[in-house]
């Protein structure tokens, strides 16, 4: 019975070129992941940090999909782990910062997709944009907001649409009077032409106050040569209702 199961069981282990020596570590994730002690996020998906060969790593364990998606991911669609890895590589090739991708693991039995993991280096950024949301007196807050707007404009000029563009998924730090911004949670992205309407709507998950959103809209509009008043109106009106005040 065990041999029969192994015939239909398929493991996929992929590493970045610079992390080929991590292949065995990634292969052992199904057995080792439960014993990683430091959990940084635990809902549908679970993120934990660990160390291996002197590298600080983040390992994301994706929730096992329901039956229909087990078939979809097992046959026609790339897994969230694979997309996270490939999108991270693409972002870096375009000059957009994201934690260095290390590799991913996935397993399926026959046509049914199962467990999957994505591994990246741990970012050195100390904050998320959510720190700006909850702290109106955050040091150099206005400058960081302006830099966030410019960062978003750059993403959109490059045709990068992060579909989970929320305050928790944008990391930042302020070093030598410069703002570093990094994207995480990359499994839902589109690469397409981004016009004014789509660009403004991409701010909808950022739960800032109206004043902060207005600043973002002004800087974004100037960077992309859009009408400032239209951008302000759109960004304020397109906020998720739960974020509107």
N, C-alpha and C positions, 0 to 999 in steps of 0.2 A: 504493500500500500504506500509506504514511504517513497519507494522508487517511482511509483506511478505519479505521486504528487510532484516529485522533483521534475518529471518530464514536462509538466504543464506550468511549472513555476518559473517565472522569468525575473531576474534581478537586473536592474540597470544602475550602474555606478559611473558617474561622470565627474571629472575634476578639471579645474582650470590648468592650463599648461604649466603654470608656475607652482602648482600644488599636486603634481603627480604622485609625490611621496605620501600624500594623505589618503590614497585610495583604500588602503586597508582600514584606516580609521573610519572612513565613510561606510565601508562594507559592514562594519560592526555596529553601526548606529542602532539597529532594532533591538539589540541586546544591551547596549551601553546607555542609551538615552535615558531610560527610567532612573538611572543611578547618578545622573548629573544633578548636583545639589542646588545650584543657583537658578531659580526660575524667575524670569523677568516679565512673563506674560502667560496667562493661562485662561483661555476661554475656549472657543472652538478649536483654535490652534494653540500650540504651546511653544514658547521660546525659552531656551535655557542657554546659559553661558558655560563654557568649559575651556580648558587649556590642552594643547597638544603640541609637542615639540616646540615649546616656547611661544606659540601663537595663542592669543586670546580670541576665542571663537564664539559665534552665536549659532546655535542649531535650532531650526524651526521644524517642528513636527506638525504636519498638516492633518487635520481631522480626516478620518477614513470616510469617503463619500457614501451617500446612500446608493441603493442598488442601481438605479438608472445611470447615475454618474459613474459608478464603477465600470459600467459597460462603455460609457462615452469616453472616459479617460483611458480605458483599456484598449480602445479601438481607433478612435478618430481624433481625439483632442489631446494636446499636450497637457501634462500634469501641471499643477501649480508650482511644484518644486522645479520642474524643468523650465517653466516660463520665468520664474524668479531668477534662476541662474542665467538664462540667455538674455533676459532684459537687463540684468546688471552688467553683463559684458557689453551689451550694446550701448548703454548709458555711458560707460567709461570710455568707449571708443569715440563717443560724441563730445567728450569733455565734461560730462555731468558727474558730479561726485555721488558715490554710493559706496557702502562698505565693500571691500574687495571680495568678489565671489570666490569661493573655494571649491564647491562641488555640490552634487545632489545625489540622492539615493531614492529608488522607487522599486516596488515589487508588485507583480500581479500573478494571479493564478488563472490560467486560461485566458478568457476575455475579461476577467474581473480585476479591476485595479484595486490595489490595497494600500499599504503604508508608503509614505513618502517623506523625505527630509531635505531641507536646503541648508547649506552651511556657508557662512561668510565670516570674514574677520569682524571682530568687535570694533565698532566705530569709536574714535577718540573724542567725538563731540560730547559735551557734557549736558546739553539741553535739547528739548524738543520745542517746537513752536508753541506747544501748549503752555510752556512757561511764560510766554508773552501774553497769552490769553488770560491767565489767572493773576499775573502780576503787572499791573499798570505802571508800577514804578521800577520795572526791570531796567538795569543800567543800559543806556544807549538804545532804548526800546524803539524810538522813532527811526533811527538809522537802520536797525535790524529789519524793521518792517519795510522800509524802502528797498533794502537789499533783497528781501523776500519777493517783493513785486518785480524787481529786475530779474531775479532768478526764474520766476514764473514766466516772465516774458521771453527769456532765453529758451526755456523748455518749449514754449509754444512756437517760437520762431523755428526751432529745430523739428517741429512736428511731433513732439512728445506730449502725450496726454495721459497723465497718471489718474486713473479712475477712482483711486482711494486717496485723493489729495487732501488729507486732513492734518490737523495740528500735531497728531501723534506720529504721523508718518514722515515728518520733515524734521531732521536733526540739525542742530546748529551749534556753532561756537564763535567766540569773538577773540581773535588772536592778532596782535600787532595792528590794531585799528582796522582789521578786515573781518568780514563775516564769512564763515564757511558754512555752507548749507549742503546737506546730504539727503537723498531720498532712500526710504526703506519701504518694505511691504510692496514688492514690485510685481506680484503675479497678475494684477489686472491693469494692463496698459494698452493704449492704442498708439499707433504711429500714423499720423494723418495730417492733412492741412487743417490748421486751427484758425478759424476766423474770429471776429469780434464776439459773436454770440456764444460760440463754443468756449472761447477763452474766458469770458466773464463767468460762464456757468461753472467752470472748473474751480472757482473760488467758493462754491456753495457749501462745502464742508468745513470751511475755516470759520470757527465760531467766535469771531472777534466782535467787539462793539462797533457801532456804526461809524464812529470817528476813525477808528483804525482801518476799517474797510474802505472808507473814503480816501484815506492816505494811500492805501494799496492801489485803489482804482486810478488815482491821479498819476502815480509813478508808472503803473502798468500801461496806461493809455499813452503816456508820453513815449515810453520805450517802444511801443508797437505802432506809433503814429495813428492812434485811434482817437475818436472824439471823446474828450474827457467827460463831458456831461452824460453821454450815453453809457460810458463804462461805469460811472458812479451809480447811475440809475439801475443798470442791469445787475451789478454786483450786489447792491443792497437788496434788490427785489428778488434775486435768485437764491438768496440764502435758504438753507433748509428751515422750515417753519420752527423747528425746535430750537434754532439758534437765533431767531428774530426776537428783538427786545423792544 
